[in-house]
Amino acid sequence: MKRKLLAVLLCAVVIATSNMTVVYAENEVTSPVQSGVEWRYISLDEVVAGILIKGDIAYCLGSVQTLTGGNTYELNLHLQRSTDKLHWSTIKSWNLVKVGAGCHDIDEIYSVMSGYYYRTQLDIEVTKGSRVIETETTYSTIAKK
């Protein structure tokens, strides 16, 4: 119940701050290209990958705010670790498939060990029917255990 409440609150924050910088993401995705001349994305508004480590637990988050109904959104969230911040290996992955507009998120926890750097990678694939119309990948900030 607490995890669901956290996910709902995070979606509300993402929606409310759609024009603000997202704290957890190193790579925020927004609809228009910076120049304002053309649209970069068809159906993705905000894409966020996040991680928080408390004790031996990593709280992992992948969230997407979508603009268009009728599409299928596949989210793949990967928890990755590294000893040098250059070479990353995935130690756990989660998957979520949703249809329609709204805030879709993966909110998971995983036990982690000391001596590593951790981050999350969020991959999103948007399909309309059987055709892929968009893909996006973003990473969280790096956390040390």
C-alpha positions as CSV (number, residue, x, y, z in Angstrom):
1,M,0.0,0.0,0.0
2,K,2.8,2.4,0.9
3,R,4.6,1.7,-2.4
4,K,1.4,2.3,-4.4
5,L,0.9,5.6,-2.5
6,L,4.5,6.6,-3.3
7,A,4.0,5.8,-6.9
8,V,0.8,7.8,-7.1
9,L,2.4,10.8,-5.3
10,L,5.4,10.7,-7.7
11,C,3.1,10.7,-10.7
12,A,1.3,13.7,-9.3
13,V,4.7,15.5,-8.8
14,V,5.8,14.6,-12.4
15,I,2.5,16.0,-13.8
16,A,2.6,19.1,-11.6
17,T,6.2,19.9,-12.5
18,S,6.2,19.1,-16.1
19,N,8.0,22.3,-17.0
20,M,10.6,22.0,-14.1
21,T,13.8,20.1,-13.9
22,V,13.4,16.6,-12.6
23,V,15.7,15.9,-9.7
24,Y,16.3,12.2,-10.2
25,A,17.0,12.1,-13.9
26,E,20.2,13.0,-15.6
27,N,18.4,12.9,-18.9
28,E,15.0,14.5,-18.8
29,V,12.9,14.1,-21.9
30,T,10.3,16.7,-22.9
31,S,8.0,17.0,-25.8
32,P,9.3,20.0,-27.9
33,V,12.8,20.3,-29.1
34,Q,14.6,23.2,-27.4
35,S,14.4,25.4,-30.5
36,G,10.6,25.1,-30.5
37,V,10.7,24.6,-34.2
38,E,9.7,20.9,-34.4
39,W,8.2,18.3,-32.1
40,R,10.7,15.7,-31.0
41,Y,8.4,13.2,-29.4
42,I,4.9,12.0,-30.5
43,S,3.5,10.6,-27.2
44,L,6.1,11.0,-24.4
45,D,6.1,14.0,-22.2
46,E,8.2,13.2,-19.1
47,V,10.6,10.3,-18.6
48,V,12.2,9.8,-15.2
49,A,14.7,7.2,-13.9
50,G,15.5,7.4,-10.2
51,I,17.3,5.6,-7.4
52,L,17.6,6.0,-3.7
53,I,19.7,3.8,-1.4
54,K,18.9,3.5,2.3
55,G,20.8,0.9,4.2
56,D,21.0,-2.2,2.1
57,I,17.9,-1.4,0.0
58,A,17.8,0.3,-3.4
59,Y,14.5,2.0,-4.1
60,C,14.3,2.0,-7.9
61,L,11.9,4.0,-10.0
62,G,11.0,4.4,-13.7
63,S,8.2,6.7,-14.6
64,V,6.7,8.1,-17.9
65,Q,4.0,10.7,-18.4
66,T,2.4,10.1,-21.8
67,L,0.4,12.4,-24.0
68,T,-1.4,10.1,-26.4
69,G,-4.0,7.4,-25.7
70,G,-4.3,4.3,-27.9
71,N,-0.6,3.5,-27.8
72,T,1.1,0.7,-25.9
73,Y,4.0,1.7,-23.6
74,E,6.5,-0.9,-22.6
75,L,8.8,0.2,-19.7
76,N,11.9,-1.8,-18.8
77,L,13.7,-0.7,-15.7
78,H,17.2,-2.0,-15.1
79,L,19.2,-1.8,-11.8
80,Q,22.8,-1.6,-12.7
81,R,26.1,-1.6,-10.7
82,S,29.7,-0.7,-11.3
83,T,33.0,-0.5,-9.5
84,D,34.4,2.4,-11.7
85,K,31.3,4.3,-13.1
86,L,32.4,3.3,-16.6
87,H,31.4,-0.3,-17.0
88,W,27.9,-1.2,-15.9
89,S,26.2,-4.5,-15.5
90,T,22.5,-5.1,-15.0
91,I,21.7,-7.0,-11.8
92,K,17.9,-6.9,-11.9
93,S,15.2,-5.9,-14.4
94,W,11.5,-5.2,-14.2
95,N,9.0,-4.8,-17.0
96,L,5.6,-3.1,-17.3
97,V,3.3,-2.8,-20.3
98,K,0.5,-0.2,-20.3
99,V,-2.0,1.1,-22.8
100,G,-3.2,4.6,-23.0
101,A,-2.3,8.1,-21.8
102,G,-1.4,8.9,-18.2
103,C,1.4,8.3,-15.7
104,H,2.9,4.8,-15.9
105,D,5.6,3.7,-13.4
106,I,7.7,0.9,-12.1
107,D,8.5,1.2,-8.4
108,E,10.6,-1.6,-7.0
109,I,13.1,-2.4,-4.2
110,Y,16.2,-4.6,-4.3
111,S,18.9,-5.5,-1.8
112,V,22.3,-4.1,-2.7
113,M,25.9,-4.6,-1.4
114,S,28.5,-2.2,-0.3
115,G,31.5,-1.3,-2.5
116,Y,29.5,-0.5,-5.7
117,Y,28.0,2.4,-7.6
118,Y,24.4,1.9,-8.6
119,R,22.1,3.5,-11.1
120,T,18.8,2.7,-12.9
121,Q,18.3,2.7,-16.7
122,L,14.8,3.1,-18.0
123,D,14.0,2.0,-21.6
124,I,10.7,2.8,-23.1
125,E,9.2,1.5,-26.3
126,V,6.0,3.0,-27.7
127,T,4.0,1.0,-30.2
128,K,0.9,1.7,-32.2
129,G,-0.5,-1.6,-33.4
130,S,2.5,-3.6,-34.4
131,R,4.7,-0.6,-35.3
132,V,7.3,0.9,-33.0
133,I,6.8,4.7,-33.1
134,E,9.1,5.9,-30.4
135,T,11.9,4.6,-28.1
136,E,13.7,6.4,-25.3
137,T,16.4,5.5,-22.7
138,T,17.3,7.5,-19.7
139,Y,19.5,7.0,-16.6
140,S,19.2,8.0,-13.0
141,T,21.9,9.8,-11.1
142,I,24.6,7.5,-9.7
143,A,24.3,6.3,-6.0
144,K,27.1,4.8,-3.9
145,K,26.5,2.0,-1.4
